[in-house]
Amino acid sequence: MDNEPTSAEPEYLPSKHNTKFIVIIIVLFILSISSAFTGGFYLNTLLKPQEINPGSIALPTPELPDDELINKTVIISGKGYYDDTVISITNNTPKKILVATATRQEAAEGVDQNTRVSYFDGSAWTRKILSKNYPTTGIYTNSIISDWEINIDPSRVLKQTVDGKITVDDTTITFNTGLISNNISIRSLPGYTKFISSSDGTLEINGSKLSAKILYTRIYSNNSREIQFYDVSLGVTTHWLAFWGAEGNVYHLDSTVIDNPTDIYQTHQIAVMVDNFGRVSKTFDVTINTDSGNPPGFYEIKLGSPIDRTITFNTDKSIEKAPSNTYSWFMSEGTGEVDGVKGFGVVEYIKSLK
């Protein structure tokens, strides 16, 4: 998934700094998200990597368009990693969807920020990517991100709001998360901590303000080596879904099968339900059936105890997030039901092609 400005919790001051990069292909699992996926694993040689001279790091090829500048960084043990991703879907139809991510990876010099945005205007998707190097791990403004501000409650007890402004071509998109509180925990390790917040917020598009559903993801790592960077194909199949039911419940799930697992990335299933009272239920029993489409057009998802619900989901418009690669990576919007209660959401589908 894709996204914009902020990171850990210190204040950030935008600035510019030039450094050298080497291109390493990345696939981001949003589990989040952004991002949506909103953070997750990376495959850095599904395409053939460049030869690296440790004393001389190559500059990115200048003629590549932004949507091919997926990431440029050298992964170094002990370096920090931060990811902020917001998914915002309007309540009214036609649905407008913003998925924005700002990933920051400490490099040999400074920090590489990878900004990714996918925007659905009600009829079609647009995707923008921009990678630049900055001095610190803060979220910096650029041609995509005009603003990204995290406002932490003085009590520092899981209460905060996030405001941001994104530019996609001639469209200005402002988001406000409302109160978020990290009510969904995915992982809590020094090398990989991930929290997701669900809330009611707003999406303002070219001055028109709309109520919206929000999922906000934050990832922290004190050692980016533990954020699933790989130099071999893993044989991945992932289905990641964020779904809002009309009764007020929010569902988040990730089902990932790894044919060639590593010590830090293996087959896993997790689903979380946040009900309309804010109560959280979690299961590791997730069964997914789909049609044979690429991406799938229909899902039947059974969530085990204590959630005990069945989600059916029909995808509509999709965007291919990594075209012409050795894996498929699609994000799709759509509608469905949870035990007869209608709802809407967004699904990400990743599958290795060999």
For each residue, the residues with C-beta under 8 A, 3 or more apart:
1: 28 30 32 33 34 35 36 37 38 85 87 99 101 116 118 331 348
2: 34 35 36 85 99 100 101 115 116 117 118 127 128 129 321
3: 33 34 35 36 38 84 85 86 99 100 101 102 103 115 116 117
4: 84 86 100 101 102 115 117 139 144 145 148 164 166
5: 12 84 102 115 139 140 141 145 147 148 149 164
6: 12 84 102 138 139 148 149 150 162 164
7: 12 82 83 84 102 104 137 138 139 218
8: 82 137 220
9: 150 152
10: 138
11: 138
12: 5 6 7 136 138 139 140
13: 138
14: 134 138 140 141
15: 134 135 140
16: 132 134
17: 110 133 134 135
18: 133
19: 107 109 110 133
20: 57 58 59 109
21: 57 58 59 60 72 73 107 112 131 133
22: 50 52 57 58 72 73 74
23: 49 50 58 60 61 71 72
24: 44 45 49 71 72 73 74 75
25: 43 44 45 46 47 49 70 71 325
26: 42 43 44 70 71 114
27: 41 42 43 46 322 327 329 350
28: 1 34 35 37 39 40 42 83 101 103 116
29: 32 37 39 40 41 42 228 238 240 254 256 350
30: 1 33 34 35 36 37 38 39 40 85 101 217 240 348
31: 36 37 38 39 40 186 194 217 240 254
32: 1 29 35 36 37 38 39 40 85 87 194 196 215 217 240
33: 1 3 30 36 37 38 39 40 85 87 99 101 196 215 217 240 242 348
34: 1 2 3 28 30 37 38 39 83 85 86 87 99 100 101 116 118 217
35: 1 2 3 28 30 32 38 39 83 85 86 87 99 100 101 103 116 217
36: 1 2 3 30 31 32 33 85 87 99 101 215 217 240 242 331 346 348
37: 1 28 29 30 31 32 33 34 40 85 238 240 348
38: 1 3 30 31 32 33 34 35 83 85 87 101 194 196 215 217 219
39: 28 29 30 31 32 33 34 35 83 85 103 194 217 219 227
40: 28 29 30 31 32 33 37 227 228
41: 27 29 227 228 229 230 234 236 265
42: 26 27 28 29 71 227 228 229 230
43: 25 26 27 46 230 233 234 236 327
44: 24 25 26 49 75 229 230 231
45: 24 25 48 49 230 231 232
46: 25 27 43 233 325 326 327 352
47: 25 325 326
48: 45
49: 23 24 25 44 45 52 231
50: 22 23 58
51:
52: 22 49 57 74
53: 56 57
54:
55:
56: 53
57: 20 21 22 52 53 74 108
58: 20 21 22 23 50
59: 20 21 62
60: 21 23 64 69 72 131
61: 23 64
62: 59
63:
64: 60 61 68 69
65: 68 69
66: 69 128 129 130
67: 127 128 129
68: 64 65 129
69: 60 64 65 66 72 129 130 131
70: 25 26 114 129 131 322
71: 23 24 25 26 42 103 105 112 114 131
72: 21 22 23 24 60 69 112 131
73: 21 22 24 105 107 112
74: 22 24 52 57 107 108
75: 24 44 79 105 224 225 229
76: 79 106 107 108 224
77: 223 224 225
78: 222 223 225
79: 75 76 105 106 107 223 224
80: 104 105 106 137 220 221 222 223 224
81: 103 104 105 106 219 220 221 224 227
82: 7 8 103 104 137 218 219 220 221
83: 7 28 34 35 38 39 101 102 103 104 217 218 219
84: 3 4 5 6 7 101 102 139 148 150 162 216 217 218
85: 1 2 3 30 32 33 34 35 36 37 38 39 99 100 101 102 216 217
86: 3 4 34 35 98 99 100 101 162 164 175 177 214 215 216 217
87: 1 32 33 34 35 36 38 97 98 99 214 215 216 217 242 346
88: 97 98 99 175 177 201 203 212 213 214
89: 95 96 97 212 213 244 333 344 345 346
90: 95 96 97 203 210 211 212
91: 210 211 212 213
92: 95 210 211
93: 122
94: 122 123
95: 89 90 92 120 122 333 344
96: 89 90 120 121 122 203 205 210 212
97: 87 88 89 90 118 119 120 333 346
98: 86 87 88 117 118 119 120 166 173 175 203
99: 1 2 3 33 34 35 36 85 86 87 88 117 118 119 331 346
100: 2 3 4 34 35 85 86 115 116 117 118 145 164 166 175
101: 1 2 3 4 28 30 33 34 35 36 38 83 84 85 86 114 115 116 117
102: 3 4 5 6 7 83 84 85 113 114 115 139 145 148
103: 3 28 35 39 71 81 82 83 113 114 115 116
104: 7 80 81 82 83 111 112 113 114 134 137 138 139
105: 71 73 75 79 80 81 111 112 114 224
106: 76 79 80 81 110 111 137 224
107: 19 21 73 74 76 79 110 111 112 133
108: 57 74 76
109: 19 20 133
110: 17 19 106 107 133 134 135 136
111: 104 105 106 107 133 134 135 136 137
112: 21 71 72 73 104 105 107 131 132 133
113: 102 103 104 131 132 133 134 139 140 142
114: 26 70 71 101 102 103 104 105 129 130 131
115: 2 3 4 5 100 101 102 103 128 129 130 131 132 142 144 145
116: 1 2 3 28 34 35 100 101 103 127 128 129
117: 2 3 4 98 99 100 101 127 128 129 144 166 168
118: 1 2 34 97 98 99 100 125 126 127 319 321 331
119: 97 98 99 125 126 127 128 166 168 171 173
120: 95 96 97 98 124 125 317 319 333
121: 96 124 126 171
122: 93 94 95 96
123: 94 317
124: 120 121 317
125: 118 119 120 317 318 319 331
126: 118 119 121 168 169
127: 2 67 116 117 118 119 319 321
128: 2 66 67 115 116 117 119 144 168
129: 2 66 67 68 69 70 114 115 116 117
130: 66 69 114 115 142 143 144
131: 21 60 69 70 71 72 112 113 114 115
132: 16 112 113 115 140 142
133: 17 18 19 21 107 109 110 111 112 113
134: 14 15 16 17 104 110 111 113 138 140
135: 15 17 110 111
136: 12 110 111
137: 7 8 80 82 104 106 111
138: 6 7 10 11 12 13 14 104 134
139: 4 5 6 7 12 84 102 104 113 145 148
140: 5 12 14 15 113 132 134 145
141: 5 14 145 146 147 148
142: 113 115 130 132 145
143: 130 167
144: 4 115 117 128 130 166 167 168
145: 4 5 100 102 115 139 140 141 142 148 164 165 166 167
146: 141 165 166 167 172
147: 5 141 163 164 165
148: 4 5 6 84 102 139 141 145 162 163 164 165
149: 5 6 162 163 164
150: 6 9 84 160 161 162
151: 160 161 162 163
152: 9 156 159 160
153: 156 157 159 160
154:
155: 159
156: 152 153
157: 153
158: 181 182
159: 152 153 155 179 180 181
160: 150 151 152 153 179 180 181
161: 150 151 176 177 178 179 180
162: 6 84 86 148 149 150 151 175 176 177 180 216
163: 147 148 149 151 174 175 176 177
164: 4 5 6 86 100 145 147 148 149 174 175
165: 145 146 147 148 172 173 174 175
166: 4 98 100 117 119 144 145 146 172 173 174 175
167: 143 144 145 146 171 172 173
168: 117 119 126 128 144 171 173
169: 126
170:
171: 119 121 167 168 205 206
172: 146 165 166 167 205 206 207
173: 98 119 165 166 167 168 203 204 205
174: 163 164 165 166 203 204
175: 86 88 98 100 162 163 164 165 166 201 202 203 204 212 214
176: 161 162 163 201 202 204
177: 86 88 161 162 163 180 197 199 201 214 216
178: 161 199 200 201 202 214
179: 159 160 161 199
180: 159 160 161 162 177 197 198 199 214 216
181: 158 159 160 197 199
182: 158 185 195 196 197 218
183: 196 197 198 274 278 280
184: 195 196 197 198 252 272 274 280
185: 182 188 194 195 196
186: 31 194 195 196 254 270
187: 192 193 194
188: 185 193 194
189: 192 193 226
190: 193 221 222 223
191: 221 222 223 225 226 227
192: 187 189 219 221 226 227
193: 187 188 189 190 219 220 221
194: 31 32 38 39 185 186 187 188 217 218 219 220
195: 182 184 185 186 217 218
196: 32 33 38 182 183 184 185 186 215 216 217 218 252 272
197: 177 180 181 182 183 184 214 215 216 217
198: 180 183 184 213 214 215 250 252 274
199: 177 178 179 180 181 214 216
200: 178 211 212 213 214
201: 88 175 176 177 178 211 212 213 214
202: 175 176 178 209 210 211 212
203: 88 90 96 98 173 174 175 209 210 212
204: 173 174 175 176 207 208 209 210
205: 96 171 172 173 208 210
206: 171 172
207: 172 204
208: 204 205
209: 202 203 204
210: 90 91 92 96 202 203 204 205
211: 90 91 92 200 201 202
212: 88 89 90 91 96 175 200 201 202 203
213: 88 89 91 198 200 201 244 250
214: 86 87 88 175 177 178 180 197 198 199 200 201
215: 32 33 36 38 86 87 196 197 198 242 250 252
216: 84 85 86 87 162 177 180 196 197 199
217: 30 31 32 33 34 35 36 38 39 83 84 85 86 87 194 195 196 197
218: 7 82 83 84 182 194 195 196
219: 38 39 81 82 83 192 193 194 227
220: 8 80 81 82 193 194
221: 80 81 82 190 191 192 193 224 226 227
222: 78 80 190 191
223: 77 78 79 80 190 191 226
224: 75 76 77 79 80 81 105 106 221 227 229
225: 75 77 78 191 229
226: 189 191 192 221 223 264
227: 39 40 41 42 81 191 192 219 221 224
228: 29 40 41 42 262 264 265
229: 41 42 44 75 224 225
230: 41 42 43 44 45 234 262 265
231: 44 45 49
232: 45 260
233: 43 46 260 326 352 354
234: 41 43 230 258 259 260 261 262 265 352
235: 258 259 260 352
236: 41 43 256 257 258 259 327 350 351 352
237: 256 257 350 351 352
238: 29 37 254 255 256 257 348 349 350 351
239: 253 254 255 256 288 290 296 299 347 348 349
240: 29 30 31 32 33 36 37 253 254 255 347 348 349
241: 251 252 253 299 301 311 313 345 346 347 348
242: 33 36 87 215 250 251 252 345 346 347
243: 250 251 252 311 313 336 338 343 344 345
244: 89 213 249 250 251 343 344 345
245: 248 249 250 251 338 341 342 343
246: 341 342 343
247: 276 338 341
248: 245 275 276
249: 244 245 273 274 275 276 338 341
250: 198 213 215 242 243 244 245 273 274
251: 241 242 243 244 245 271 272 273 303 309 311 338 345
252: 184 196 198 215 241 242 243 271 272 274
253: 239 240 241 269 270 271 272 286 301 303
254: 29 31 186 238 239 240 268 269 270 271
255: 238 239 240 268 269 286 288
256: 29 236 237 238 239 267 268 269
257: 236 237 238 267
258: 234 235 236 261 262 265 266 267
259: 234 235 236 352
260: 232 233 234 235
261: 234 258 265 266 267
262: 228 230 234 258 265 266
263:
264: 226 228
265: 41 228 230 234 258 261 262
266: 258 261 262
267: 256 257 258 261
268: 254 255 256 284
269: 253 254 255 256 284 285 286
270: 186 253 254 282 283 284 286
271: 251 252 253 254 282 283 284 286 301 303 307
272: 184 196 251 252 253 280 281 282
273: 249 250 251 280 281 282 303 307 309
274: 183 184 198 249 250 252 278 279 280
275: 248 249 278 279 281
276: 247 248 249
277:
278: 183 274 275
279: 274 275
280: 183 184 272 273 274
281: 272 273 275 306 307
282: 270 271 272 273 307
283: 270 271 286 303 304 305 306 307
284: 268 269 270 271 304
285: 269 303 304 305
286: 253 255 269 270 271 283 301 302 303 304
287: 301 302 304
288: 239 255 299 300 301 302
289: 299 300 301
290: 239 293 296 298 299 300
291: 296 297 298
292: 296
293: 290 296 297 298
294: 328 330 351
295: 315 318 328 330 332 347 349
296: 239 290 291 292 293 299 315 349
297: 291 293 314 315
298: 290 291 293 312 313 314 315
299: 239 241 288 289 290 296 311 312 313 314 315 336 347
300: 288 289 290 310 311 312
301: 241 253 271 286 287 288 289 310 311 312 313
302: 286 287 288 310
303: 251 253 271 273 283 285 286 307 308 309 310 311
304: 283 284 285 286 287 307 308
305: 283 285 308
306: 281 283
307: 271 273 281 282 283 303 304
308: 303 304 305
309: 251 273 303 338 339
310: 300 301 302 303 338 339
311: 241 243 251 299 300 301 303 336 337 338
312: 298 299 300 301 336 337
313: 241 243 298 299 301 334 335 336 345 347
314: 297 298 299 334 335 336
315: 295 296 297 298 299 318 332 333 334 347
316: 332 333 334 335
317: 120 123 124 125 332 333
318: 125 295 315 330 331 332 333
319: 118 120 125 127 330 331 332
320: 323 328 329 330
321: 2 118 127 329 330 331
322: 27 70 325 327 328 329
323: 320
324:
325: 25 46 47 322 329
326: 46 47 233 352 353 354
327: 27 43 46 236 322 350 351 352 353
328: 294 295 320 322 349 350 351 353
329: 27 320 321 322 325 348 349 350
330: 294 295 318 319 320 321 348 349 350
331: 1 36 99 118 125 318 319 321 346 347 348 349
332: 295 315 316 317 318 319 346 347 348 349
333: 89 95 97 120 315 316 317 318 344 345 346
334: 313 314 315 316 344 345 346 347
335: 313 314 316 342 343 344 345
336: 243 299 311 312 313 314 342 343 344 345
337: 311 312 340 341 342 343
338: 243 245 247 249 251 309 310 311 341 343
339: 309 310
340: 337
341: 245 246 247 249 337 338
342: 245 246 335 336 337
343: 243 244 245 246 335 336 337 338
344: 89 95 243 244 333 334 335 336
345: 89 241 242 243 244 251 313 333 334 335 336
346: 36 87 89 97 99 241 242 331 332 333 334
347: 239 240 241 242 295 299 313 315 331 332 334
348: 1 30 33 36 37 238 239 240 241 329 330 331 332
349: 238 239 240 295 296 328 329 330 331 332
350: 27 29 236 237 238 327 328 329 330
351: 236 237 238 294 327 328
352: 46 233 234 235 236 237 259 326 327
353: 326 327 328
354: 233 326
